[in-house]
Amino acid sequence: MKVRQTLLNGPLPEPGPELASELVSTMRTIDRPDAPGLHSVQGIRAVMRDRLTVLGWSDRVRIKSSCGITISAMNRGIGLCVQTGNMARFYADLMKLQLVFADGLANGALYVIPTKKAAQELGSNMVNYERVVAETRLFAKIITVPLLVLGFEDEEGA
């Protein structure tokens, strides 16, 4: 996979850069022979979940113990959302990541999503890296969590 990166809201606190580097390196090793389902949302999510577990990321984490709303994972104070769905889910993810940051449960966050090219191959009105980066910048006054956005796409044709 090819991976693009954009850092928003300042540097990631430790161990964010290390975790991000490990995740990016792992994502770059994912290819179609290893993961024949890479051209489906379910396939991508399954491969990512398996890779995250190997890297020491938790399973889903509730943002509040009293509700069922979750983020994809946590690792040493860094929150993670992996989104391969509709663009509307992006705003919920931003709010969840901001809340765990504001509540002191996370010091920073990673957000893994398809690039525009990959999103077009996967479906319609899908979340995509280019739009997320542009729109998150609009909300910089209220979304303050240090956030590294990682956009992925198939390397085929690269």
C-alpha positions as CSV (number, residue, x, y, z in Angstrom):
1,M,0.0,0.0,0.0
2,K,1.0,3.6,-0.5
3,V,0.5,5.8,2.6
4,R,0.1,9.5,2.6
5,Q,0.5,11.5,5.9
6,T,-0.7,14.9,7.2
7,L,-0.1,16.1,10.7
8,L,-2.7,18.5,12.1
9,N,-2.8,20.5,15.4
10,G,0.9,20.3,16.2
11,P,3.3,17.5,16.8
12,L,2.1,14.1,18.2
13,P,3.3,13.6,21.8
14,E,5.4,10.6,22.6
15,P,4.9,7.7,21.8
16,G,2.8,8.9,18.9
17,P,5.6,9.3,16.3
18,E,6.9,5.8,17.1
19,L,3.5,4.3,16.9
20,A,2.7,6.1,13.7
21,S,6.0,5.0,12.1
22,E,5.3,1.4,13.1
23,L,1.8,1.6,11.7
24,V,2.9,3.2,8.4
25,S,5.7,0.7,7.9
26,T,3.2,-2.1,8.5
27,M,0.6,-0.6,6.2
28,R,3.2,-0.3,3.4
29,T,3.8,-4.1,3.6
30,I,0.1,-4.9,2.9
31,D,-0.4,-5.9,-0.7
32,R,-3.0,-7.8,-2.7
33,P,-1.4,-11.3,-2.5
34,D,-1.3,-11.0,1.3
35,A,-4.8,-9.6,1.5
36,P,-7.0,-10.5,-1.5
37,G,-9.9,-8.6,0.1
38,L,-8.2,-5.3,-0.2
39,H,-10.7,-4.1,-2.7
40,S,-13.6,-4.4,-0.2
41,V,-14.3,-2.4,2.9
42,Q,-14.6,-5.6,5.0
43,G,-11.3,-6.9,3.6
44,I,-9.4,-3.7,4.5
45,R,-10.9,-3.5,8.0
46,A,-10.0,-7.2,8.6
47,V,-6.4,-6.8,7.5
48,M,-6.0,-3.5,9.5
49,R,-7.5,-5.1,12.6
50,D,-5.1,-8.1,12.4
51,R,-2.0,-5.8,11.8
52,L,-3.0,-3.5,14.7
53,T,-3.3,-6.4,17.1
54,V,0.2,-7.5,16.1
55,L,1.5,-4.0,16.8
56,G,0.0,-4.0,20.3
57,W,-3.1,-1.9,19.7
58,S,-6.2,-2.6,21.8
59,D,-9.6,-3.7,20.6
60,R,-12.3,-1.1,20.4
61,V,-12.3,1.3,23.3
62,R,-15.4,3.0,24.7
63,I,-15.0,6.8,24.9
64,K,-17.2,6.8,28.1
65,S,-17.8,3.8,30.2
66,S,-21.5,4.7,30.4
67,C,-22.1,4.5,26.6
68,G,-21.4,2.2,23.7
69,I,-19.6,4.7,21.5
70,T,-16.1,3.6,20.6
71,I,-12.9,4.4,18.8
72,S,-11.1,1.7,16.9
73,A,-8.2,1.3,19.3
74,M,-5.7,2.8,21.8
75,N,-2.1,2.2,22.4
76,R,0.0,4.0,25.1
77,G,-2.2,7.1,25.2
78,I,-2.7,7.4,21.5
79,G,-6.2,7.0,20.1
80,L,-6.9,5.5,16.7
81,C,-9.9,5.5,14.3
82,V,-9.9,3.5,11.2
83,Q,-12.7,4.6,8.9
84,T,-13.7,3.0,5.6
85,G,-17.3,4.1,5.6
86,N,-19.5,7.0,4.6
87,M,-18.1,10.6,4.7
88,A,-20.6,11.5,7.4
89,R,-18.9,9.1,9.9
90,F,-15.8,11.4,9.7
91,Y,-17.4,14.1,11.8
92,A,-18.4,11.6,14.5
93,D,-14.8,10.2,14.5
94,L,-13.4,13.7,15.0
95,M,-15.7,14.4,17.9
96,K,-14.8,11.0,19.5
97,L,-11.1,11.7,19.2
98,Q,-11.4,15.2,20.5
99,L,-13.4,13.9,23.5
100,V,-10.8,11.3,24.5
101,F,-8.2,14.0,24.2
102,A,-10.2,16.6,26.2
103,D,-10.9,14.0,28.9
104,G,-7.2,13.1,29.2
105,L,-7.6,9.5,27.9
106,A,-5.5,10.2,24.9
107,N,-2.6,12.6,24.2
108,G,-2.9,12.4,20.4
109,A,-4.6,10.4,17.7
110,L,-4.1,8.6,14.4
111,Y,-6.8,8.5,11.8
112,V,-6.5,5.9,9.0
113,I,-8.7,6.3,5.9
114,P,-8.6,5.7,2.2
115,T,-7.3,8.3,-0.3
116,K,-9.7,9.8,-2.8
117,K,-8.5,7.3,-5.4
118,A,-9.0,4.3,-3.0
119,A,-12.4,5.6,-1.8
120,Q,-13.7,5.9,-5.4
121,E,-12.7,2.2,-6.0
122,L,-14.5,1.1,-2.8
123,G,-17.8,2.9,-3.1
124,S,-19.7,6.2,-3.2
125,N,-19.5,9.1,-0.8
126,M,-16.8,7.4,1.1
127,V,-14.5,9.2,3.6
128,N,-11.3,10.2,1.9
129,Y,-7.9,11.6,2.9
130,E,-7.9,14.7,0.8
131,R,-11.3,15.9,2.0
132,V,-10.7,15.0,5.7
133,V,-7.4,16.9,5.7
134,A,-9.1,20.0,4.2
135,E,-12.1,19.9,6.4
136,T,-10.3,19.2,9.6
137,R,-8.2,22.4,9.0
138,L,-11.5,24.3,9.0
139,F,-12.3,23.1,12.5
140,A,-8.8,23.8,14.0
141,K,-10.3,26.1,16.7
142,I,-12.5,23.3,18.1
143,I,-10.7,20.1,17.1
144,T,-7.4,20.5,18.9
145,V,-6.3,16.9,19.4
146,P,-2.8,16.4,17.8
147,L,-3.8,14.3,14.8
148,L,-1.9,12.4,12.2
149,V,-4.1,11.5,9.2
150,L,-2.9,8.5,7.2
151,G,-4.4,8.0,3.7
152,F,-3.9,4.6,2.0
153,E,-4.3,3.3,-1.5
154,D,-3.3,0.3,-3.5
155,E,0.2,0.6,-5.0
156,E,-0.9,-1.0,-8.2
157,G,-0.2,1.3,-11.1
158,A,2.1,3.4,-8.9
